[in-house]
Amino acid sequence: MARVFPRAARRNAARRNVQPALALKIAIWRSGRPQYEIALAAGLSATTLSMIVVGRRQTSASERRRIARALGVAVGRLFGARRDG
């Protein structure tokens, strides 16, 4: 039986999330605030933000804006240029 989503495709999808996740992790560290405080300020659960930080969850345009606002940085600085909002 063929796999619907081959292992290589999953691995490549995970790599695409690494750069924004790393930028987010650095921004949280630079803020000097605990991650759960950033999550609270962005209106997210600590678990959701944690999954975003490690690159295991995609974000909506609204979530990206709220996270950037909570950190006091530009959305593009954290997540790069995106066309979906």
N, C-alpha and C positions, 0 to 999 in steps of 0.2 A: 504494500500500500504506500503510495507516494505521500510525502509530507506536504501539508498545505503551505507551511511557512518554513522553508529549509533553515537549517542551523546557520549557514553563512549569512542569510538575509537577516536573521535575528541579530547576529553579531554586528553586521554593518549598521543596522538600525540603532543599536546601542552606542556605537561609535559616534554617530551624528549628534547624540545628546551630550557627549562628554564636554565639549567646549563651553556651551552655555551653562552646564552644571558646574563646571570649574569656576567660571566667572561669578556665578551666584555664590558659590562656597567662599570665594575670596572676598566678595562684597559683604557677606555676613560676618566673616572674621574681622574685616576692617571696621565694621560698625561697632564692634566691641560689645554687642548685645547678644544674649542667648538666642538661639534659633527659634525657640518657642515664642519669644517676644516678637520677633519679626513675623512669624506666622499669625499671631494674634492681631498685630497691627495691619496685616494684609487680609484679614478675614478668612484665614485658612486654618485647618487643623495642623497641629505640629507634625502629625504623620504624613499629611499631604505634602507639606513643605519638605519634609525629609525625603520623600520619594522623588520630588522634583530635583532636590539638591544632588542626589546620587544618580540622576538621569534615568530613573525607572518610570517616570510619569511625564506625559506631555502636558503643556499648559495652554490655556485659552488666552486670547488677547487680553481679556479682562484680568485674569490672574497675573499675567506678566506686568500689566500696569500697576496693579495693587502691590505686588512684591517690590517693584522698582520704587514706588512712592514710599513704601514702608522703610526702604533702605536709603531714600533720598538720592537716588541716582537715575540716570536716563535709562529707559527701557532698552534702547539699542546697545547701551554699554553692557548690559547683562545678557541679553538674549540675541543680539545681532539684529540685522534688518530682516523683517518678515512682512509678508504681504497680506496676512489675514486679519489685520486690524491693528 
